[in-house]
Amino acid sequence: MVPPHTFEGRRWSPITHVLVTLVCRDGRVIDTVREHVWMHAWRRSNQLTSAIAGDVYSVTPHGWTGVMDQRAGFTPRTRPALQAVSQPE
């Protein structure tokens, strides 16, 4: 998916990708421990590739937010969980 980070001649190959993670879950539009675990996991995972770790975004039925940039919005958002509704008799 991402090319390796190689030494070419006198310099390292250029960075060609930014890795972004989406965490789709229920709940409020805030960053939680789940998103910070992903941030920690990505911190060193890209060192042998031509990519840098981007942000981790939470997407919920109420909207979205980024962990590092603190932006947020109402769309895109996930669909709320479907619930069974009984018919009145």
N, C-alpha and C positions, 0 to 999 in steps of 0.2 A: 504494500500500500504506500509506504514512504520509502524513498531510496536511502541507502546507507550514507552516513556522513564520512566522506573519504578525503584523504590528503592528496591534492592534485597539484603536482609541480611544487610551487612555493607556498601554497595556501590551501585552506580547507574548502571543500565544496560548499556552494551557497545553500542557505536555508530556503527550502522551496514549499514547505507546508506549515500550516498551523493546525494543531489538534484541538478540537473542541468537544466537550462531553455534555450530553443532555441527560439529565436525571428526571424521568417522568414518574410522578408520584401523586398521591392524594395529599391534601393538607393545605396549609396557608402558603402564601407566596413569600417565603423567607428562606434563607439558606440555613440548612440544618447540619448535624454531624455527618449525615450521609454524603452531602456535597463536599464537606471538608476532607472526608476520607478519600474521595476521588481526587481532590486537589493534591493531597499528599502522595497518592499513588502515581500521578502523572509527573510529579516534580522531577524525578530522575529517570523516568522511563524512556525519554526521547534522546538521551545523550549520544547514542550511536546512530542516530538517524538525521536526515536533513530536515528536521521539523522542530518547532518550538511548541511548548505546551500552551494552549490558549486557555480560555475560561471554562468553568463548569457552570452550566445553566440548569436551574430547576424549572420544570414545566408542570403545572398543576391545573385542576379544573378552574382555578380562579385567575390564572395568568402565568407569567414567567418572571424570573429575576436571574441576574448573574452574580457570582460570588465575588469576583474581583472588581468588576466595574460598577456594581450596585445599580445598574439600570433595571427597569422593570416595565411591564406592560400587561394589558388585558388580553392581547392576542399576540402570538398563538397561545393556545391553551389546550389541555387534554379534555376529553369528554368525561363528564361525571360518570361514576359507576352506575350501572343500571340496577334497579331494584324491582323485585316482584311486587306487584300491587294486586290485592285480591279484589274481585268484583263484588259490589254490594248485592245482597240477595233480595 
